[in-house]
Amino acid sequence: MAKTPRFSRIPVIAVAFVLLITVALILRTSPSATTTTAAADSAVSAPATEPAAPTTGQAVKAPLHAEGNIVFEGQSPDGPMAFCMGTYLPTGHEVGGRGVWQQEGEGSDLFVYFTLVGGAKASVGGIGTWIVSDGDNMRAGTPSGGWCAVSDALTPDAVAARAWQVWDPQKSKWAQAPAAVRVRLLPEVARQEQRAAAVAGARAAGAMVLAGQPAGAPHADCMGVYEPHVEAVVGGRGVWQQQARGGGGGSPYFLFYAGAIGEWFVGGEASMRAGQAAGKWSVKSDALTPDLIGDTLFQVAEGTTWVDASPAVRLTATATTERDL
């Protein structure tokens, strides 16, 4: 079961509202901009129709992707649109004359891209804004998403930190991003070094044992021994795979970290590869390896809800470390 709702469509007008405020501030401080901003202002209420969706093989010229990966971080795990946090990898495509980055994780449909509100034909190119949104909005160049920042920066890491706004679905409005939110560069060399360190950490921690749920109780089939998964890294942490259960039936579960909400999960392979906050068991902890989680209470999925599990359910390391994988 998913722990966090996926990305929901937000009307274009919501982003446009933020942009209108920015235009108003420009008009107050720069009278000479009246003609230019008025033309752009009139185009804000309409969805962007340009640029077209990126096409296969479309080359991106420097500096659009010259700096590597983008890390979007700082939102509290229980804050609005926290699932948008994470590492975004360059796609090799462009939208709005800027590069496009896709969230790391197999099957992820979240992108960071740039668009011109009002389209490329608007006066002086329209109003530039960076967006975090889904694939449909990205391909259409639509100014609609979970995060936005009014900025003409060439790359999202160059956007001023306080320019970011987050959509709050509970209040149905845009809000200033928390001060801790930032977007930074992560060169590919550094990303690979972090992945290697996570794999090494999993090797050193060795096998884990999840125990305490009696047979016949909900998701008791997740109990058992979990071995480090060769080379797999999710959420900046290593991954552990359940050993074959007695009788050999069923697919193995995986123990992995969902960095967007700061929890470890026991779930299926699809959720693991996507880094999705979904599974059968979860425990709130940002520990680098599961053996460091301690006595934090687990939660177990019951239908469409999560409930506190028995204190008897614990995750511990076996005596063997540095296993020969």
ROMI-353374 format. One record per residue (C-alpha): y, z, x. Coordinates in nm, 2 decimals. Layout:
N
((Y; Z; X)),
...
END
This chain:
325
((0.00; 0.00; 0.00)),
((0.35; -0.09; 0.13)),
((0.57; 0.21; 0.22)),
((0.90; 0.02; 0.21)),
((1.01; -0.25; -0.04)),
((1.05; -0.60; 0.10)),
((1.37; -0.79; 0.12)),
((1.53; -0.85; -0.22)),
((1.77; -1.14; -0.30)),
((2.13; -1.04; -0.31)),
((2.39; -1.25; -0.49)),
((2.61; -1.47; -0.27)),
((2.91; -1.32; -0.43)),
((2.82; -0.98; -0.28)),
((2.88; -1.11; 0.08)),
((3.18; -1.31; -0.04)),
((3.34; -0.99; -0.16)),
((3.33; -0.84; 0.20)),
((3.48; -1.16; 0.33)),
((3.76; -1.16; 0.08)),
((3.86; -0.81; 0.20)),
((3.87; -0.94; 0.55)),
((4.09; -1.24; 0.45)),
((4.33; -1.00; 0.27)),
((4.36; -0.79; 0.59)),
((4.44; -1.11; 0.79)),
((4.70; -1.21; 0.54)),
((4.87; -0.87; 0.57)),
((4.90; -0.89; 0.95)),
((4.95; -1.26; 1.01)),
((5.19; -1.45; 0.77)),
((5.14; -1.77; 0.96)),
((4.78; -1.78; 0.86)),
((4.86; -1.81; 0.49)),
((4.78; -2.18; 0.45)),
((4.46; -2.17; 0.65)),
((4.32; -1.86; 0.48)),
((4.41; -1.96; 0.13)),
((4.20; -2.28; 0.18)),
((3.91; -2.08; 0.32)),
((3.95; -1.81; 0.05)),
((3.91; -2.07; -0.23)),
((3.57; -2.16; -0.09)),
((3.43; -1.82; -0.06)),
((3.29; -1.79; -0.41)),
((3.07; -2.09; -0.38)),
((2.74; -2.08; -0.19)),
((2.74; -2.26; 0.14)),
((2.58; -2.60; 0.12)),
((2.61; -2.68; 0.49)),
((2.46; -2.69; 0.74)),
((2.13; -2.84; 0.64)),
((1.80; -2.66; 0.71)),
((1.69; -2.67; 1.07)),
((1.45; -2.95; 1.15)),
((1.14; -2.94; 1.37)),
((1.23; -3.02; 1.73)),
((1.60; -2.97; 1.68)),
((1.73; -2.87; 2.02)),
((1.96; -2.57; 2.07)),
((2.21; -2.59; 2.36)),
((2.33; -2.30; 2.56)),
((2.47; -2.04; 2.50)),
((2.30; -2.02; 2.16)),
((1.98; -1.87; 2.30)),
((2.06; -1.84; 2.66)),
((2.05; -1.46; 2.66)),
((1.70; -1.41; 2.50)),
((1.59; -1.17; 2.23)),
((1.80; -0.97; 1.99)),
((1.73; -0.60; 1.90)),
((1.87; -0.47; 1.57)),
((1.85; -0.09; 1.57)),
((2.01; 0.24; 1.47)),
((1.95; 0.25; 1.09)),
((1.77; 0.57; 0.98)),
((1.42; 0.50; 0.86)),
((1.51; 0.61; 0.50)),
((1.84; 0.42; 0.50)),
((1.92; 0.10; 0.31)),
((1.76; -0.21; 0.46)),
((1.59; -0.02; 0.74)),
((1.30; -0.27; 0.74)),
((1.54; -0.52; 0.89)),
((1.55; -0.32; 1.21)),
((1.35; -0.45; 1.50)),
((1.33; -0.72; 1.77)),
((1.42; -1.08; 1.68)),
((1.29; -1.37; 1.89)),
((1.48; -1.70; 1.94)),
((1.34; -1.98; 1.71)),
((1.48; -2.28; 1.90)),
((1.67; -2.38; 1.58)),
((2.03; -2.35; 1.47)),
((2.22; -2.29; 1.15)),
((2.60; -2.30; 1.12)),
((2.63; -2.41; 1.49)),
((2.46; -2.09; 1.62)),
((2.11; -1.99; 1.71)),
((1.86; -1.84; 1.48)),
((1.64; -1.54; 1.56)),
((1.32; -1.44; 1.37)),
((1.19; -1.08; 1.35)),
((0.90; -1.01; 1.57)),
((0.57; -0.97; 1.38)),
((0.32; -1.22; 1.25)),
((0.43; -1.35; 0.91)),
((0.77; -1.19; 0.92)),
((1.03; -1.37; 0.70)),
((1.34; -1.21; 0.83)),
((1.60; -1.39; 1.03)),
((1.94; -1.34; 1.20)),
((2.16; -1.64; 1.16)),
((2.52; -1.76; 1.13)),
((2.68; -1.94; 0.83)),
((3.01; -2.07; 0.72)),
((3.11; -1.94; 0.38)),
((3.25; -2.25; 0.20)),
((3.06; -2.49; 0.42)),
((3.15; -2.70; 0.72)),
((3.41; -2.89; 0.52)),
((3.62; -2.58; 0.44)),
((3.95; -2.55; 0.62)),
((3.91; -2.47; 0.99)),
((3.53; -2.46; 0.93)),
((3.52; -2.19; 0.67)),
((3.48; -1.82; 0.73)),
((3.21; -1.73; 0.98)),
((2.96; -1.45; 0.92)),
((2.63; -1.34; 1.07)),
((2.36; -1.26; 0.82)),
((2.02; -1.09; 0.83)),
((1.81; -1.24; 0.55)),
((1.49; -1.42; 0.45)),
((1.37; -1.76; 0.53)),
((1.49; -1.93; 0.22)),
((1.85; -1.81; 0.27)),
((1.84; -1.90; 0.64)),
((1.72; -2.25; 0.58)),
((1.99; -2.31; 0.32)),
((2.26; -2.15; 0.53)),
((2.33; -1.91; 0.24)),
((2.56; -1.62; 0.30)),
((2.33; -1.37; 0.13)),
((2.12; -1.09; 0.28)),
((2.07; -0.73; 0.37)),
((2.31; -0.71; 0.66)),
((2.63; -0.91; 0.73)),
((2.92; -0.92; 0.98)),
((3.23; -1.13; 0.96)),
((3.25; -1.27; 1.31)),
((3.27; -1.60; 1.49)),
((3.08; -1.46; 1.79)),
((2.84; -1.71; 1.95)),
((2.55; -1.46; 1.95)),
((2.50; -1.16; 1.72)),
((2.50; -0.91; 2.01)),
((2.87; -1.01; 2.07)),
((2.96; -0.89; 1.72)),
((3.17; -0.58; 1.71)),
((2.95; -0.28; 1.61)),
((3.18; -0.17; 1.33)),
((3.18; -0.52; 1.18)),
((2.83; -0.48; 1.04)),
((2.79; -0.41; 0.66)),
((2.47; -0.31; 0.49)),
((2.37; -0.38; 0.13)),
((2.28; -0.05; -0.06)),
((2.04; -0.15; -0.34)),
((2.06; 0.19; -0.51)),
((2.44; 0.17; -0.54)),
((2.45; -0.22; -0.57)),
((2.73; -0.25; -0.32)),
((2.81; -0.32; 0.04)),
((2.87; -0.03; 0.28)),
((2.99; 0.02; 0.63)),
((2.69; 0.03; 0.87)),
((2.61; 0.37; 1.02)),
((2.78; 0.43; 1.36)),
((2.44; 0.43; 1.53)),
((2.36; 0.07; 1.42)),
((2.40; -0.18; 1.70)),
((2.27; -0.52; 1.81)),
((2.19; -0.57; 2.17)),
((2.03; -0.82; 2.40)),
((1.67; -0.79; 2.53)),
((1.59; -1.04; 2.79)),
((1.24; -1.18; 2.76)),
((1.14; -1.03; 3.10)),
((1.24; -0.69; 2.98)),
((1.05; -0.74; 2.65)),
((0.73; -0.83; 2.84)),
((0.77; -0.53; 3.06)),
((0.80; -0.30; 2.76)),
((0.49; -0.46; 2.61)),
((0.29; -0.41; 2.93)),
((0.40; -0.05; 2.94)),
((0.29; 0.00; 2.58)),
((-0.06; -0.15; 2.66)),
((-0.09; 0.07; 2.97)),
((0.01; 0.38; 2.76)),
((-0.26; 0.30; 2.51)),
((-0.52; 0.26; 2.78)),
((-0.42; 0.59; 2.94)),
((-0.43; 0.77; 2.60)),
((-0.78; 0.63; 2.53)),
((-0.97; 0.65; 2.21)),
((-0.85; 0.84; 1.90)),
((-1.05; 1.02; 1.63)),
((-0.92; 1.04; 1.27)),
((-1.11; 1.31; 1.09)),
((-1.08; 1.55; 0.80)),
((-1.12; 1.35; 0.48)),
((-1.47; 1.42; 0.33)),
((-1.70; 1.13; 0.22)),
((-1.62; 1.01; -0.13)),
((-1.25; 1.11; -0.11)),
((-0.98; 0.85; -0.12)),
((-0.98; 0.62; 0.19)),
((-1.25; 0.83; 0.37)),
((-1.36; 0.50; 0.51)),
((-1.06; 0.51; 0.74)),
((-1.21; 0.81; 0.92)),
((-1.37; 0.75; 1.26)),
((-1.31; 0.65; 1.62)),
((-1.02; 0.41; 1.71)),
((-1.02; 0.23; 2.05)),
((-0.72; 0.08; 2.22)),
((-0.68; -0.28; 2.11)),
((-0.66; -0.51; 2.41)),
((-0.31; -0.64; 2.47)),
((-0.19; -0.57; 2.11)),
((0.16; -0.42; 2.07)),
((0.33; -0.35; 1.74)),
((0.67; -0.17; 1.70)),
((0.69; -0.11; 2.07)),
((0.37; 0.09; 2.07)),
((0.00; 0.02; 2.14)),
((-0.25; -0.05; 1.87)),
((-0.59; 0.11; 1.81)),
((-0.88; -0.05; 1.63)),
((-1.15; 0.13; 1.43)),
((-1.50; 0.11; 1.58)),
((-1.78; -0.03; 1.36)),
((-1.85; 0.22; 1.08)),
((-2.19; 0.34; 1.00)),
((-2.39; 0.07; 0.83)),
((-2.16; -0.20; 0.97)),
((-1.99; -0.28; 0.64)),
((-1.63; -0.38; 0.59)),
((-1.35; -0.49; 0.81)),
((-1.22; -0.24; 1.07)),
((-0.88; -0.06; 1.02)),
((-0.60; -0.04; 1.27)),
((-0.38; 0.24; 1.38)),
((-0.03; 0.11; 1.45)),
((0.34; 0.20; 1.46)),
((0.59; 0.07; 1.20)),
((0.91; 0.09; 1.40)),
((1.14; 0.01; 1.11)),
((1.07; 0.34; 0.94)),
((0.94; 0.55; 1.23)),
((0.58; 0.61; 1.11)),
((0.23; 0.55; 1.23)),
((-0.01; 0.38; 0.98)),
((-0.38; 0.32; 0.93)),
((-0.41; -0.01; 0.76)),
((-0.55; -0.36; 0.76)),
((-0.52; -0.63; 1.02)),
((-0.25; -0.83; 0.82)),
((-0.02; -0.53; 0.80)),
((-0.08; -0.45; 1.16)),
((0.01; -0.79; 1.29)),
((0.32; -0.80; 1.08)),
((0.42; -0.45; 1.18)),
((0.46; -0.38; 0.81)),
((0.49; -0.03; 0.68)),
((0.18; -0.05; 0.47)),
((-0.17; 0.08; 0.48)),
((-0.40; 0.37; 0.36)),
((-0.27; 0.65; 0.57)),
((0.07; 0.73; 0.73)),
((0.23; 1.00; 0.93)),
((0.60; 1.05; 1.01)),
((0.63; 1.04; 1.39)),
((0.79; 0.84; 1.67)),
((0.54; 0.95; 1.92)),
((0.46; 0.69; 2.19)),
((0.09; 0.74; 2.14)),
((-0.10; 0.89; 1.85)),
((-0.24; 1.19; 2.05)),
((0.12; 1.31; 2.07)),
((0.17; 1.33; 1.69)),
((0.06; 1.69; 1.67)),
((0.02; 1.88; 1.35)),
((0.25; 1.67; 1.13)),
((0.10; 1.63; 0.78)),
((-0.05; 1.29; 0.69)),
((0.01; 1.11; 0.36)),
((-0.25; 0.91; 0.18)),
((-0.20; 0.62; -0.06)),
((-0.30; 0.69; -0.42)),
((-0.25; 0.38; -0.63)),
((0.12; 0.28; -0.59)),
((0.24; 0.62; -0.46)),
((0.20; 0.83; -0.14)),
((0.09; 1.19; -0.16)),
((0.05; 1.46; 0.10)),
((-0.30; 1.47; 0.24)),
((-0.51; 1.77; 0.32)),
((-0.40; 1.96; 0.63)),
((-0.75; 1.91; 0.76)),
((-0.68; 1.54; 0.83)),
((-0.59; 1.52; 1.19)),
((-0.57; 1.25; 1.47)),
((-0.68; 1.36; 1.81)),
((-0.77; 1.20; 2.14)),
((-1.13; 1.19; 2.27)),
((-1.21; 1.33; 2.61)),
((-1.23; 0.99; 2.77)),
((-0.92; 0.81; 2.90)),
((-0.85; 0.50; 3.10)),
((-1.13; 0.31; 2.93)),
((-1.25; -0.01; 3.07)),
((-1.15; -0.25; 2.80)),
END
